[in-house]
Amino acid sequence: MHRVKRFRSYAWGIGFSLVAFSADLAAQEQAVPPAVTTTGFVDVYYSKNLATPAGNANAYRNFDMVQNRFDVSLAEIVFQKTASPIGFRIDADFGSANDVVQGTSSRTLAMVQQAYVTAVLPLGAGLTVDMGKFVTHMGYEVIESRDNWNYSRSFLFSWAIPYYHFGVRAAYPILPSVTLSGYLSNGWNNLEDNNDAKTVGASIFMTPSEQLTVIAAWIGGNEQPDSANAGMRNVIDLTLVYRPTATVSFAINGDYGTESFAGTSVTWKGVALYGRYAFSDATALAVRSEIYDDTDGATTGTAMRLGELTATFEHLLLGGLLLRAEFRHDWSTVPVYTQADGGAPLDHQSTIALGAVVSF
């Protein structure tokens, strides 16, 4: 029901589709142009922080950032034409989750999560090239909550990796079970580059068996404004998903990042473990345990180690309404969680969330 990081919809940011180039198929495509499909969803939620923090903020969370308030997390409409051999995809997004992803951007493209054109070139098994704005190839989770096992996002997805890029990517299946991809973009989470350097990346997507999926990814580039002391930022990401049965699934995601600037080198790293059990096609329980080490304060701005344990129960109602109830407990090596009564900061917080997603 749910996807690994984008590889069910556009292959973890690859966006490729294998196309057989034959004269008969080309003639059929010329006679009947592929249709443009329209899909989407609306995602709303309510979160309650048991510590009732000052400012009603769920500290160091992204996407479910506000407590004691109903909120529209994300409303998304997708227009897509499958490449045969030319296609495109546009994802129009609205809501607080999109505000997090787009940051301070006020341009028109801030309302567009993805907008890219696709061409499948007749080279061997087919070389797929996308150009435009697209989500990152890094990480296990995605921006859309409905496509993750849990409703809230991990620290790794929130802090260790980028959300999107603007540039070009190419994917080629060297074997039926192995696809290689390369990426060239302006940088992390920006439409315009903040320096003269470009960011590069690579990934390998493997399915050694029907039960096992392995994805290894890398991204590197100078992400600081041009200066004599600017250095490289590099992140390595590894994901394994194992489904021993139709009802039981496991996953592990790990990240290791480094960056140097002004003569200083910093690192961040973490690992998240996932498990999911499907009681039926409509009902499932998912758990996640995670440790995120940011002891240099490189990504969160605070030198600390974060941990969390999350349990999410879901039920699909009437085939289109996904309901989720989630309990999450976060902790930190530094007391960073405030209290509304002005008491001493805490080293932990617990939240309860109710989410509802309608797809169409």
N, C-alpha and C positions, 0 to 999 in steps of 0.2 A: 504494500500500500504506500509505503514511504520510500523516498529515494536516498541513495548515497549522494554525497555532495555533487549535485547537478548531473551525475552521469546517466540518470534515467531520462532527463529532459534535454540537456545539451552537453552531457558527458563531462561534469565537473568543470564547467567553463570552457570545454573544447568546442561544443556546438557542432559536432560533425554528424554526418549521415552517410553511410556507404551507398554509393550509387553505381549501378552497372551501366556502363556506356555501351549501348548497342544501337544499331541503325533502327531496329524495330521499335525499341523503347523511345528513341528520340522522335520518331515519327508520331508515336502516340502522344507524347508530351506536347508536340507542336499542335496536334489536332485538339487536345483537351488540356488547356493550361491548368496547372495545379491550383487548387482553391486556397484562399487565405482563411485560416482557422482563427477563431476567437475564443479564448478561455479566460478564466479569472477566478477571483475569490475575494471575500471580505473577512477580515480577522479582527475580532474585538476581544477584550479581556478585562478582568478585574484582579488587582493584586493587593494583598494585605500583608504588611510587614509587622510581625509580632512585637518588634521593638519600638514601633511608632516613631520613626526617626524624624529629626528636625528637617523641615523642608519637604517631608513626604517623599524622600528619594531613596530608592533601593541602591545603596552605594556600590559602585564598581560593577553594576549591571548595565548591559546595553539591551535595548528593545523593551524589556519590562522594567523600565527605570523608575516609574512613579507608582506609589502605593496609595491605597484607599481612594482610588478613582477609577471609574470606567473609562476606557480609552479605545480608540481605533488604532490598533497596531499597524495594520497594513491593508489597503485595498488595492488590488492589482488587476490590470487588464492586459492580456497578451495577444498580440496580433502576429501571426507567423505564417510564412510560406516555406514549405520544405524545399530545400535546394534541389533542383532537377533540370539543369545544373545550377541555376541561380535562385537564391531565396533571400529571405530576410527575417528578422525578429525584432519586435518592439514590445518592451514591458513598461507600461505606464503605472507608476506607483504613487500612492498617497497615504499619509498617516505618520504616526510618531516614529515607527521603525524606519521609514524612508528618511525622516529628518536626521536620524542617527547616521545612516549610511552616507547621506550626501553632505553632512557637516554644515559648513558655512556657505556652501555654494548657493547662489541666488539666480543662476542662469536657468534658462528654460529646460536644459537637460537635467536639472536637479529633480525634475518630476519623472524622469525616464531612468529606470534602473538599467535597462539594456536597450541598445539600438544599434544593430549591426547588419551588414549585408554578408551573404555567404555565396561562395562559388566552389563547386566541386570540380576540380580539374581532372581530365582524363589521363592521369599518370598512374599506371599500375592498377592497384585496387581503388584508387581515387584519393587525391589530395584535397582535403577540405580547408579552405581559407576563409576566415572571418575578419572583417575590419569594422571598427566602430567602438562602441562602449559595451563592455561585457563584464559579468561577475568574475571574481578571481578563480583560479584553478587550485588555490590552496585550501587546505582544511577539509573537515568531514561534514560540518553542518552548513546550512544555507540561511539566507535571509528570511525565507518564507517558513514560518513555524510549522505549517502543515506537513512539510516535507522532512522534518526532523522527528526523531523519536521522542524528544522532550519539548515542552513548550518554551521554556527559557533557553537562552543560548549559553554555551560553555564560556569559560574565561579564555580558552584558546581561540575560539571564534571571535570573541569580543576584543581581545587585546594583542594576540600574537601575530595575526596575519591581516592583509588588506581585505577590503570588501569588493572593490571593483577596479577596472583599469580602462584606459582609452588607448587603443592601438590596434595591433594586428596579431592574429594567432593562426597556426596551421597544425593540422593533425593528419597523420598517415598510419594506417594499420599495417604494420610490418608482418603480422601474423593474424589469423582470425581471433586470437586471444590476447594480442599485444598491440597497443596503439601508442605511438610516440607523438608528442606535441611540443611546439615551441612558441614563445610569446615575446613580443616587443611592444612596449607601452610607454606612456608618458611618466608613469610612476605609480604611487600608491594613492588610491582614492582621490584622484584629481583629474580634471578635464584638460587643464593646461599644465605643462611641465613647470616646475619651480626652479629649474636649472637647465644647463645645456646637455646634460646626460640623459640617456634613455635607460629604462629598466628592462631586463631580460628575464626569461624564465623557461622552465622545461618541466615536462611531466611524462611519466610512463604509467599506463593503465593496463593492468593485467588481470585476466580471469583464468587462473590455472585449472579451475574446475567450476562446476555449477555452484558449488557451495562457497567458494573462496574468491574474494576480490582484493587486489593489492594495488594501491596507488602511491607512487612516490613523486614528490614535486619539489621544485626549487624556484626561488625568486631572488634576484640580486640587482642592486643598482645604487646610485648615489641619490638619496632622497632628501638631502639637506640643500638649502640655497647655496649657490656657487660661492666658494670661499677657498682659501689656500689650505684650510684644515679639514675640508669635507672628506668623508670616507665612505666606504661601501656599507650597505645594509644587505645582509644575506639571511634567508630563512629556508630551512629544510623542513618538509612536512611529509609524514608517513601515515597512511591509513590502511588498516586491514579489516575486512568485514567477512565474518564466517557465519554461514547459515546451515547448521548441521541437519535441521529438519524444517518442515514447512511452518512450524510454529515458534521455533527458537532461533534467535539471532544474537550475535555478539559483534562488537566492534572495538577497535582501539585506535586512537589518534594521538600523534605526538608531534611536537614542534620544537625546533632549536633555532634561535635567532641571534645574530650578532650585528653590531654596528660600531663604527669608530668615527669620532669627530673631535676636533680640538685636542688631539693627542690622547684621547681617552677611549677605551674599548669597553662596551657594555654587552651583556648577554641576557636573554630571556628564554625560558624553556618550560615545557609542561607535558603532561600526558593525561588523557581522559579515557576511561573505560566505560563501555556501554553494554547493556543487556536488554533484550526485549522478548516478551512472551505473548503470543497471540492466543487468547482464549477462543476466539472465533474470527471470522472475517471482519467483524464489526468492533471487537473489544480486545484491548491489549494493555499490558503494563510494561513500562520501560523504566530503567534505572540508569543513573550516570554517577560516576565517582571521578573526581578530578583534582589534580595538584598543578598549580601554576606558579613558577618561580620567577619573580621579578625583583630579585634582591638588589639589583642596580637601579630600580625605578625607571627602567628604560621605556616602558610602554604605559604603565599606569600613572607614573609620576610619583609613586611612593615605593620606597625600598621595602619590599615585603614578600612573603610567600602566601598565596591564597589557596584555599581548598573548598570543595563543595560536594554535597551529596544530594541528589535529586531523584524523586520518584514521581512518575507521571502516569495517570490512568486515563485511558481514552475510550470513547464509544462513538461509533459512527451511526447517526440516526437518519433514517429515511434516505440513506444512500448519498446524502449531500451535506449534512450538518455534522461536523466533527466537534465533539465536546471533549474538553480536557480538564482534569483536576490535578493540580501539581503541588507537592510540598518540596521545598528546597531549604537546605541549611548551608550557609557560607561561614567560613572562618578565616582569620588572618593572623599572621605572627605579630601584627601591629594593631592596636586598638583604633580602628578607622571608622567604626559604625556609631553614629550619633544617636542620642535619645531625645525625644521631644521635651522631656521635663528638665533638660539641661544637665542631666547627670553625666558622670564620667563616660567617655567613649568606650564602646564594647569591642571585643575582638571577634564577635560573631553576630549574625543576623539570620532569622528564619522567616520565610515568606510562604504564603499560600496564594495560589493563582487559579482562576477559572477562565478558560479560554473557549471561544466558539468561532469556528471557521465554516463559512458557507462557500462551497465551490460551484462554479457554473461553467 
